[in-house]
């Protein structure tokens, strides 16, 4: 497998790509929607809600946490997850900047 040349891109481009990659799976979108719907930390309710195996959900939670989209805290024997508001605000800003860069006044195609 070839190496990616992420070093030739800006830090902002790499960060936005990392966040979007973490979002690019329907199970992760469903997990985030459940966390947002609860509007609080979720501890283990996701298996029942989503119908996925615990190991599958754990792997997706790990990816979301590594990207900084969610935070996790240990409470007894379980880990509770909630949205990381700082990352969400940054993501909203970066996606907004990215999407607003398109100028649709002159169609070239």
RACOR-V386448 format. One record per backbone hydrogen bond with DSSP energy under -1.0 kcal/mol. CO is the residue of the C=O (numbers start at 1). NH is the residue of the N-H. E is the energy in kcal/mol with one decimal. If there is no record, write none. Layout:
co = [CO & CO]
nh = [NH & NH]
e = [E & E]
This chain:
co = [5 & 6 & 10 & 11 & 12 & 13 & 14 & 15 & 16 & 17 & 18 & 19 & 23 & 25 & 26 & 27 & 28 & 29 & 30 & 31 & 32 & 33 & 34 & 35 & 42 & 45 & 46 & 47 & 53 & 54 & 55 & 56 & 57 & 58 & 59 & 60 & 61 & 62 & 63 & 64 & 65 & 69 & 71 & 73 & 75 & 78 & 80 & 81 & 82 & 84 & 85 & 86 & 87 & 88 & 89 & 90 & 91 & 92 & 93 & 94 & 95 & 96 & 99]
nh = [8 & 9 & 14 & 15 & 16 & 17 & 18 & 19 & 20 & 21 & 22 & 23 & 25 & 29 & 30 & 31 & 32 & 33 & 34 & 35 & 36 & 37 & 38 & 39 & 81 & 49 & 50 & 51 & 57 & 58 & 59 & 60 & 61 & 62 & 63 & 64 & 65 & 66 & 67 & 69 & 68 & 84 & 82 & 80 & 78 & 75 & 73 & 42 & 71 & 88 & 89 & 90 & 91 & 92 & 93 & 94 & 95 & 96 & 97 & 98 & 99 & 100 & 102]
e = [-1.8 & -1.6 & -2.4 & -2.5 & -2.6 & -2.1 & -2.1 & -2.4 & -2.6 & -2.3 & -1.8 & -1.4 & -1.8 & -2.1 & -2.4 & -2.4 & -2.6 & -2.5 & -2.2 & -2.3 & -2.8 & -2.6 & -2.1 & -1.3 & -2.6 & -2.0 & -2.8 & -2.0 & -2.4 & -2.7 & -2.0 & -2.1 & -2.8 & -2.1 & -1.9 & -2.4 & -2.5 & -2.7 & -1.7 & -2.0 & -1.1 & -2.3 & -2.1 & -3.4 & -1.8 & -3.2 & -2.6 & -3.0 & -3.0 & -2.0 & -2.3 & -1.9 & -2.9 & -2.6 & -2.0 & -3.0 & -2.9 & -2.1 & -2.7 & -2.3 & -3.0 & -2.5 & -1.2]
